[in-house]
Amino acid sequence: MYIVTDQQKNQLAIIFKNILLSADGSKVMGIAIGDCLFNKNSKVIGKIINGYAYDIPGTIIGKVESPSQSIHIELNQDMLKESWNILSAIKEHTCPWITLKTEWSLSSFADSLS
């Protein structure tokens, strides 16, 4: 399990069993396959590299790290089905090359997943 935080250390999302969940763990936002991030439309939106999530243009959209305290997540059947539907609809399983930048994106992590 990992959490995704912004520059101010606010929790933006949870990565649990390769499912991108909202910060409170109640909604599926997308999935992670390897280091590639996919949105709910099964489109690649970025990549996790060296503890950061980058969007396709290469700007940082979040910091990915282990949570400092235990987080309890319960995936229900609807969440599992939704994440399976995302996975099943992915046609392109590779991520494009991303040239990393040091600046943070002007778009939020959630906006990047839209």
N, C-alpha and C positions, 0 to 999 in steps of 0.2 A: 504494500500500500504506500502511496505517495500523496502528498498534497501539492497543489500549485498555488503559489502566492504572488502578489504583485510587489512593486518596489517598496511599499510601506508595510510589507509582511502580512497583508490581509489575505486570508484564505479565499481563493477563487474557485477551486475545484478539488476533487479527490480522484485519484486514479486507483481503482480497486478491481482486481481481476481483469485488467486491461479495459475496463469500462471507465470513461470519463463521466464523473458524476458532479452535480452541483455541489457547492460548498457544504450544504447541509446533508448531502447524500441522498436526496429525495428524487432527483431527476437525472435521466440519462442525457448527457450533452454530446457524446460521441464515443469513439473507442480509440485505443492505442494498439497498433500492431508493430511489434519491435519498437523502433524509435519513431515511427510515423504516427501522426495524429490525424484522425478522420472525424468529420462532423456528422451530424444526423442524416445528411444527404449522401453519405458515403464518399465524400470528396476529401482528398488530402488537403489539410490546412497548415501543416507544419511538421516540425520534427523536434525531438528531445535530444540535445547534444550537451554534454558536460554539465548536466544539472540545470539546464535552462530549456524552456520551450520557445522555439523560434517560429515565426510565420514564414511563408514562402519568400517574401522579400528579404528575409534575414534579420528582422528586428525582433527583439525579445518580447514575448507575450506573457511570460511567467517564469518563476523559479520553481523547479521541481525538486522536492526534498522529502525525506522521511519525516513523518509527524513527530513532534516532540512529546506528545502524549497519545495514549491509546484512543482510537476512534472506532466506535462500533457501527458497522454498516450491515444492514439487512437488505439483500437484493430480493425483490418480490418477483413473481412470475412475469408481470408486465414489463419490468425493467430488463429481465433476461431476454424476453422475446424482442423487445425493442433493440437491444444491443445485438442480438442475433440477426435481426433484419438489416441493421447497418452493415454488419460483417458480410452477410449474404449478398448484398447489393454492390459491394466493392468490386470493380472491374479492373482497376489499375492498382496493383499491390506494391508498387515502388514509389518512393518519394523522389521528387526532383532534387537536383543539387541545390543546396542553399549556401550562399555566401554570407557568413556570419558577420553581423554588425554589433557594435557595443551599445547602441542606443535602444531604448525601450520603444515599442510601437505606440503610436498615438491611439490605436484601437485597443479595446480591452480584450481580455482572454475570451470572454463570452461573445463579443462581437466578431472575433476571429473565427469562432465556431459557426457563425451564421452563414 
